[in-house]
Amino acid sequence: MPRKAQAAGAGAPEPTGARPPETSLASPELYLNRELTWLEFNRRVLHEAEDPRTPLLERVKFTAIVSSNLDEFFMKRIGGLKQQVGAGVQHPTVDGRTPRRQIAECYAVVRDLAERKRRVFGELLGLLGDAGIRILGYSELSEKERKGLRQHYQRNIYPLVTPQSIDPAHPFPFISNLSLNLLVTLRYPRERETSLARVKVPVGAGIPRFIRAGDGERFVPLEEVMRHNLDMLFPEMEVTACELFRVTRNANTERNEEQADDLLSLIESELQDRRFAPIVRLEVGADMDPVHRGMLAAELELTEADDVFDVEGMLAFRDLFEIAALGYPELRDPPHHPVDHPRLMTDRNIFHVLRDAGAILLQHPYDSFATSVERFLMEASEDPKVRAIKMTLYRTASDSRIIDCLVNAANNGKQVAVAVELKARFDEAANIRLAERMEEAGIHVTYGVVGLKTHCKVILVVRQDYNGLRRYVHIGTGNYHPGTARVYSDLGLLTSDETIGQDATELFNYLTTGYTPRRTYRKLLPAPKHLKRALLARIEREAELHSEKSPGLIQFKMNALEDADIVAALYRAARQGVRIDLIIRDSCRLRPGVPGLSESVRVVSVVGRFLEHARIYYFRNGGDEEYFIGSADAMKRNLEYRVEVLAPVEAPELRKEIRTMIDVQLGDRRSAWDMRPDGSYLQRTPGERDDPRGSHEILVDLAEKRRKAGARLKKKKARGVVRRSAR
């Protein structure tokens, strides 16, 4: 369904058509706001929930994704902006906005998104009902269903519920982050005076938000069950009102790790701080009594006019993931099964395969993570010739085979060193547990470099080959997480390149010591020491090499383009006529298509079945092309405050694969959106001769074709071996 461009609210007034002078590149109106462009990305995600071309349960899923995204936005971004306001920060961002102004503009967009969410949810409820899936109010149930739900609640949920009074004898209770709560107004029979109680809705830890009622796919929200059975909590009391509210707390609670004696203890303290962090948002049912609304705002130390959000209908749409997970394959995308990489469709030792191939490019989720990255680590843990394994770990699953492989390697007597990033946002507790488990197994665990997050994704395996020690390396754009590897679009490079192996050794020595003097890298581009400088130099080089006979071309694919120095360099290159293609998933400060400034720039966002997560940097370089993949977005935090790595892709056949991916996404007519100069986006519409499929579907088909070609080649080689042995 084609959509009109959405008002971005993403920047100052659009620049005029006059050619800006060189000195104007510092002018705020040339830069879009990071927070507002990220919210604009969520408009595009919400569009997938609105689009009838999207299967029904996938539409429900996208509604939940937007809600989850906005929760994190308040926890991270609004929380950080509020801290700046509290600290008296008045300095504007590169786009000219103070923290207070950013909050005000973000709130306006969030309220608009909430209204759109409410409308689409109403539509989805009707469509779900037509498909036999109903989300009901308590009054819509039969007497038998109500009785069954009451019994289920009494046995399985009621013992976990703890009501808390709110009166002069009881301090206002602690309200946990993202919790859903009932505010109950009570009085004794035949008395006029009322009192209040808070009851937390205990969603989680095995208790679903949506409770099945009777037979079939009929569900009632848990809060509905609780509010209609309050007599169990408050026997012989009269309930005069029951209202819903929900809070969001600030997640920015980092302390100064440079002054910490024990980083592990510091992170554990930060987690405790986050639990009790200031509240940044209060959501209330639209029917809440204004007096109660004001009381909650005051108790939670919020500005009622700004920080309280009235919600029509259901709160916490993120719980719709439960409905989206129902087993109706006909109501979701066709099942996707990652394929084995053609080079790895063999029982040969993976290190022998890599030694012969030189390098292998992995495309997840199209290529299987289990039969590539996990296999790489599994064989390394068991191969008697492997001497050492070194790895960075930012996020992974708690039950990951990755950890099992590392523990197995240590048990097999190999040297194993893992740089764990304890400050991976929202994964701190999980990473602490994993670090402790690995240390117990004898693995050398470090926590990276003080003051920097370790965000790079690198595995280094040192093996005793027939001609001496040889290094094998994996460098990825995504986390070593088997779950996200099935839904994130990422790239990985498996290589036996000796120079990359030497660079990786230097990188791990840096991560385990923090010492930087005289570290030289010949192929890898690490941050924060080298990467930003290298990117700026290459952008400038592209402008210098540009000519009519040899036109310049820069193509970047990433999650976000936020660094103002990179944006300014791209503007300068565009002024020289260099063509610039940017495939940016969410935040983008650069304005494309501005006359005299960025006419040769286009910004494309792909929003579809998979989450775009790969980072690619391409420079035509006068015909001597350069391709890099890695972990870093073009954001100030990534380039200056994180340990990141870009790796060159040099083999012609692997470059061809990346070229195909870029071209498919730039040519997408289903899932691609074009940014306009004011920061708004317009979704493309397939023409009669255009492929109506999105780029994700096309790349799924291309992976299957690669698999079939690999299988045919494998059979052909097997037949050749049989014929030779018959002779």
Residue pairs with C-beta under 8 A, 6 or more apart in sequence:
1 50
1 51
1 52
1 53
2 683
2 685
3 47
3 50
3 51
3 682
3 683
4 682
5 676
5 680
5 681
5 682
6 40
6 43
6 680
6 681
7 680
8 32
8 36
8 37
8 40
8 678
8 679
8 680
8 681
9 36
9 39
9 40
9 105
9 108
9 109
9 679
10 32
10 33
10 36
10 37
10 39
10 40
10 678
10 679
10 680
11 29
11 31
11 32
11 33
11 36
11 95
11 591
11 678
11 679
12 28
12 29
12 95
12 96
13 29
14 591
14 594
14 677
14 678
15 29
15 30
15 591
15 594
15 597
15 677
17 595
17 596
18 595
18 596
19 595
19 596
19 597
20 27
20 30
20 596
20 597
22 572
24 30
25 568
25 571
25 572
26 568
28 92
28 94
28 95
28 96
29 95
29 96
30 571
30 591
30 594
30 597
31 93
31 94
31 95
31 96
31 564
31 567
31 589
31 590
31 591
32 95
32 588
32 589
32 590
32 591
32 679
33 93
33 95
33 97
33 102
33 105
33 589
34 93
34 95
34 560
34 562
34 587
34 589
35 73
35 77
35 81
35 102
35 106
35 587
36 102
36 105
36 106
36 109
36 679
37 586
37 587
37 588
37 589
37 679
38 73
38 77
38 560
38 586
38 587
39 73
39 106
39 109
39 110
39 113
40 109
40 679
40 680
40 681
41 585
41 586
41 587
41 605
41 607
42 66
42 69
42 70
42 73
42 113
43 113
43 116
43 681
44 605
44 607
44 673
44 681
44 683
45 62
45 65
45 66
45 69
45 607
46 62
46 63
46 66
46 113
46 116
46 117
46 120
47 607
47 683
48 54
48 58
48 59
48 62
48 607
48 608
49 59
49 60
49 62
49 63
49 66
49 117
49 120
49 124
50 59
50 116
50 120
50 123
51 59
53 670
54 62
55 331
55 332
55 333
56 124
56 127
56 128
56 131
56 331
56 332
57 323
57 324
57 326
57 328
57 331
57 332
58 324
58 331
58 332
58 333
58 609
59 120
59 124
59 127
60 124
60 128
60 320
60 323
60 324
61 320
61 321
61 324
63 117
63 120
63 121
63 124
63 317
63 320
64 317
64 318
64 319
64 320
64 321
64 324
66 113
66 117
66 317
67 117
67 316
67 317
67 318
67 320
68 318
68 321
70 110
70 113
71 178
71 248
71 318
72 251
72 426
73 106
73 110
74 248
74 280
74 281
75 177
75 248
75 249
75 250
75 251
75 280
76 251
76 252
76 425
77 106
78 103
78 106
78 280
78 281
79 249
79 250
79 251
79 252
79 277
79 278
79 280
80 250
80 252
81 99
81 102
81 103
81 106
82 99
82 103
82 250
82 278
82 280
83 250
83 252
84 99
85 99
85 100
85 103
89 98
89 99
90 98
91 98
92 98
93 102
94 564
94 589
95 589
97 105
103 306
104 306
107 306
110 309
111 309
114 309
114 311
117 317
118 311
118 312
118 313
121 313
121 314
121 317
122 313
125 135
128 134
128 135
128 323
131 328
131 331
132 216
132 217
133 217
133 219
133 323
133 326
133 328
134 217
134 218
134 219
135 210
135 219
135 220
135 221
135 323
136 213
136 218
136 219
136 220
137 220
137 224
138 146
138 220
138 224
138 225
138 227
138 228
141 149
141 213
141 214
141 218
141 220
142 214
144 214
145 213
145 214
145 218
146 228
148 213
148 214
149 211
149 213
149 220
149 225
150 225
150 229
152 211
153 211
153 225
153 226
153 229
153 232
154 229
154 232
156 207
157 202
157 207
157 222
157 225
157 226
158 232
158 233
160 202
160 207
161 199
161 200
161 202
161 226
161 233
162 199
162 200
163 184
163 197
163 198
163 199
163 233
163 234
164 170
164 173
164 197
164 198
164 199
165 195
165 196
165 197
166 172
166 173
166 195
166 196
166 197
166 198
167 195
167 196
172 299
173 198
174 276
175 181
175 198
175 247
175 279
175 300
176 200
176 247
176 275
177 247
177 248
177 249
177 274
177 275
177 277
178 246
178 247
178 248
178 249
178 316
179 200
179 201
179 246
179 247
180 200
180 201
180 203
180 223
180 244
180 246
180 315
180 316
181 198
181 199
181 200
181 201
181 244
181 245
181 246
181 247
182 198
182 199
182 200
182 201
182 223
182 226
182 227
182 242
182 243
182 244
183 196
183 197
183 198
183 241
183 242
183 243
183 244
183 245
183 288
183 292
183 296
184 196
184 197
184 198
184 199
184 230
184 234
184 239
184 241
184 242
185 194
185 195
185 196
185 239
185 240
185 241
185 242
185 243
185 289
185 292
186 194
186 195
186 196
186 197
186 234
186 237
186 238
186 239
186 240
187 193
187 194
187 195
187 237
187 238
187 240
188 237
188 238
189 236
189 237
189 238
194 240
196 292
197 234
199 226
199 230
199 233
201 222
201 223
201 226
202 222
203 209
203 222
203 316
203 319
207 222
208 222
208 322
209 221
209 222
209 316
209 319
209 322
210 219
210 220
210 221
210 222
210 319
210 322
210 323
211 219
211 220
211 221
211 222
211 225
212 218
212 219
213 219
213 220
217 326
219 323
221 314
223 244
227 242
230 239
230 242
231 237
231 239
241 289
241 292
243 284
243 285
243 287
243 288
243 289
243 292
244 284
244 285
244 288
244 315
245 282
245 283
245 284
245 285
245 288
245 296
245 315
246 282
246 283
246 284
246 315
246 316
247 279
247 281
247 282
247 283
247 300
248 279
248 280
248 281
248 282
248 283
249 274
249 275
249 277
249 278
249 279
249 280
250 274
250 277
250 278
250 279
250 280
251 274
251 277
251 425
251 426
252 277
253 270
253 273
253 274
253 277
254 270
254 423
255 266
255 269
255 270
255 273
257 263
257 266
257 423
257 450
257 451
258 450
258 451
260 266
263 422
263 447
263 450
264 422
264 432
264 435
264 447
267 422
267 423
267 428
267 432
268 432
270 423
270 428
271 428
271 429
278 301
279 300
279 301
279 302
280 302
280 307
281 302
281 307
281 309
282 296
282 297
282 300
282 302
282 307
282 308
282 309
283 308
283 309
283 310
283 311
283 315
284 293
284 296
284 308
284 309
284 310
284 311
285 310
285 311
285 315
286 310
286 311
286 312
286 313
288 310
293 304
293 308
294 304
296 308
297 303
297 304
297 307
297 308
298 304
302 308
324 332
329 335
333 609
336 365
336 486
336 609
336 700
338 364
338 365
338 366
338 367
338 368
338 369
338 370
338 486
338 703
339 366
339 367
339 368
339 703
339 704
339 706
339 707
340 367
340 368
340 371
340 372
340 707
340 710
341 360
341 362
341 367
341 368
341 371
341 372
341 706
341 710
342 706
342 707
342 709
342 710
342 711
342 713
343 353
343 357
343 360
343 710
344 350
344 353
344 360
344 371
344 372
344 375
345 707
345 710
345 711
345 714
346 353
346 714
349 379
349 383
350 375
350 376
350 379
351 379
351 383
351 385
351 461
351 463
351 465
351 470
351 472
351 496
353 360
354 360
354 472
354 494
354 495
354 496
355 465
355 470
355 496
357 496
358 495
358 496
358 497
358 651
359 493
359 494
359 495
359 496
359 497
359 649
359 650
359 651
359 654
360 372
360 493
360 494
360 495
360 654
361 491
361 492
361 493
361 649
361 654
361 657
361 658
362 372
362 373
362 476
362 491
362 492
362 493
362 494
363 489
363 490
363 491
363 657
363 661
363 699
363 703
364 478
364 485
364 486
364 488
364 489
364 490
364 491
364 492
365 485
365 486
365 487
365 488
365 489
365 490
365 610
366 699
366 700
366 702
366 703
367 703
369 482
369 485
369 486
370 401
370 482
372 492
372 494
373 459
373 474
373 476
373 480
373 485
373 492
374 401
374 402
374 405
374 482
376 459
376 461
376 472
376 474
376 494
377 389
377 391
377 401
377 402
377 405
377 406
377 409
377 459
378 401
378 405
378 408
380 386
380 389
380 405
380 409
380 414
380 461
380 463
380 472
381 389
381 405
381 406
381 408
381 409
381 412
381 414
382 408
382 412
383 463
385 463
385 464
385 465
386 409
386 414
386 461
386 462
386 463
386 464
387 414
387 415
387 462
387 463
387 464
387 469
388 414
388 415
388 416
388 417
388 460
388 461
388 462
389 406
389 409
389 414
389 415
389 416
389 417
389 459
389 460
389 461
389 462
390 416
390 417
390 418
390 419
390 458
390 459
390 460
390 462
390 504
390 508
391 406
391 416
391 417
391 418
391 419
391 458
391 459
391 460
391 480
392 418
392 419
392 421
392 454
392 456
392 457
392 458
392 459
392 511
393 402
393 418
393 419
393 420
393 421
393 431
393 434
393 480
394 421
394 424
394 427
394 454
394 455
394 457
394 479
394 480
395 424
395 427
395 431
395 479
395 480
395 481
395 484
396 402
396 403
396 434
396 479
396 480
396 481
396 482
397 481
397 482
397 483
398 430
398 433
398 434
400 480
400 481
400 482
401 482
402 480
402 482
403 434
403 437
403 438
406 416
406 418
406 438
406 441
406 443
407 437
407 438
407 441
407 443
409 416
410 416
410 438
410 441
410 442
410 443
411 441
411 442
415 444
416 438
416 442
416 443
416 444
417 443
417 444
417 445
417 446
417 508
417 512
418 435
418 438
418 443
418 444
418 445
418 446
419 446
419 447
419 448
419 454
419 508
419 511
419 512
420 431
420 434
420 435
420 438
420 445
420 446
420 447
420 448
421 431
421 447
421 448
421 453
421 454
421 455
422 428
422 431
422 432
422 435
422 447
423 453
424 431
424 453
435 445
435 447
438 445
439 445
444 512
446 511
446 512
448 454
448 511
448 643
449 510
449 511
449 514
449 643
450 514
451 641
452 528
452 641
452 642
452 643
453 641
453 642
453 643
454 511
454 642
454 643
455 631
455 632
455 638
455 642
455 643
455 644
456 475
456 507
456 526
456 630
456 631
456 632
456 643
456 644
456 645
457 474
457 475
457 476
457 477
457 478
457 479
457 480
457 492
457 631
457 645
458 473
458 474
458 475
458 476
458 504
458 507
458 508
458 645
459 473
459 474
459 480
460 471
460 472
460 473
460 501
460 504
460 505
460 508
461 471
461 472
461 473
462 469
462 470
462 471
463 469
463 470
463 471
463 472
464 470
470 496
470 498
470 501
471 496
471 498
471 501
471 502
471 504
471 505
472 494
472 495
472 496
472 501
473 493
473 494
473 495
473 496
473 497
473 500
473 501
473 504
474 492
474 493
474 494
474 495
475 492
475 493
475 495
475 500
475 504
475 524
475 629
475 630
475 645
475 647
476 490
476 491
476 492
476 493
476 631
477 490
477 491
477 492
477 613
477 614
477 615
477 629
477 630
477 631
478 484
478 485
478 488
478 490
478 491
478 492
478 613
478 614
484 611
484 613
487 610
487 611
488 610
488 611
488 613
489 610
489 611
489 612
489 613
489 614
489 696
489 699
490 613
490 614
491 614
491 615
491 616
491 629
491 658
493 629
493 647
493 649
493 654
495 501
495 647
497 523
497 650
499 522
499 523
500 523
500 524
500 647
502 522
503 521
503 522
503 523
503 524
504 524
506 519
506 520
506 521
507 521
507 524
507 526
507 643
507 645
509 515
509 519
510 516
510 519
510 526
510 643
511 643
516 529
519 529
521 530
523 647
523 648
524 645
524 646
524 647
525 531
525 534
525 535
525 628
525 630
525 645
525 646
525 647
526 643
526 644
526 645
526 646
527 632
527 638
527 639
527 640
527 642
527 643
527 644
527 645
528 639
528 640
528 641
528 642
528 643
528 644
531 632
531 639
531 644
531 645
531 646
532 563
532 565
532 566
532 639
532 640
535 566
535 569
535 617
535 634
535 639
536 565
536 566
536 569
538 617
538 619
538 621
538 626
539 554
539 566
539 569
539 570
539 572
539 573
539 619
540 569
540 572
540 573
541 619
541 621
542 552
542 553
542 554
542 573
542 578
542 619
542 620
542 621
543 552
543 572
543 573
543 576
543 578
545 552
545 620
545 621
545 622
546 552
546 573
546 576
546 577
546 578
550 622
550 623
551 577
551 578
551 579
551 620
552 573
552 576
552 577
552 578
552 579
552 620
553 578
553 579
553 580
553 581
553 618
553 619
553 620
554 570
554 573
554 578
554 579
554 580
554 581
554 618
554 619
554 620
555 580
555 581
555 582
555 583
555 616
555 618
555 662
556 580
556 581
556 582
556 583
556 584
556 616
556 617
556 618
556 634
557 582
557 583
557 584
557 612
557 614
557 615
557 616
557 662
557 665
558 583
558 584
558 585
558 615
558 616
558 633
558 634
559 584
559 585
559 586
559 587
559 612
559 613
559 615
559 633
560 584
560 585
560 586
560 587
560 588
560 633
560 634
560 635
561 567
561 582
561 584
561 587
561 588
561 589
561 590
561 633
561 634
561 635
562 587
562 588
562 589
562 633
562 634
562 635
562 636
563 634
563 635
563 636
563 639
564 589
564 636
566 634
566 639
567 589
567 590
570 580
570 582
570 590
570 598
570 601
571 590
571 597
571 598
573 580
574 580
574 597
574 598
574 599
574 600
574 601
575 596
575 597
577 600
578 600
579 600
579 601
580 598
580 600
580 601
580 602
581 601
581 602
581 604
581 662
581 666
582 588
582 590
582 592
582 601
582 602
582 603
582 604
583 604
583 605
583 606
583 612
583 662
583 665
583 666
584 603
584 604
584 605
584 675
585 605
585 606
585 607
585 611
585 612
585 613
586 605
588 603
588 605
588 675
590 598
590 601
590 603
591 597
591 598
591 675
591 677
591 678
591 679
592 598
592 601
592 602
592 603
592 675
592 676
592 677
593 599
593 601
593 602
593 676
593 677
594 677
598 677
602 674
602 675
603 674
603 675
604 665
604 666
604 668
604 672
604 673
604 674
604 675
605 672
605 673
605 675
605 681
606 612
606 665
606 668
606 671
606 672
606 673
606 694
606 695
606 696
607 671
607 673
608 670
608 671
608 694
608 695
608 696
609 671
609 694
609 696
609 697
610 696
614 629
614 661
615 629
615 630
615 631
615 632
615 633
615 646
616 627
616 628
616 629
616 658
616 661
616 662
617 626
617 627
617 628
617 629
617 630
617 646
618 625
618 626
618 627
618 628
618 658
618 662
619 625
619 626
625 655
626 648
627 648
627 649
627 650
627 655
627 658
628 646
628 647
628 648
628 649
629 646
629 647
629 649
629 658
630 644
630 645
630 646
630 647
631 638
631 644
631 645
631 646
632 638
632 639
632 642
632 644
632 645
632 646
638 644
649 655
649 658
660 702
661 699
664 695
664 698
664 699
664 702
665 672
665 695
666 672
667 691
667 695
668 684
668 694
668 695
668 698
669 684
669 685
669 686
669 687
669 690
669 691
669 692
670 684
670 686
670 691
670 692
670 693
670 694
670 695
670 697
671 694
671 695
671 696
672 683
672 684
672 694
672 695
673 681
673 682
673 683
673 684
674 681
674 682
674 684
675 681
676 682
686 692
691 698
693 701
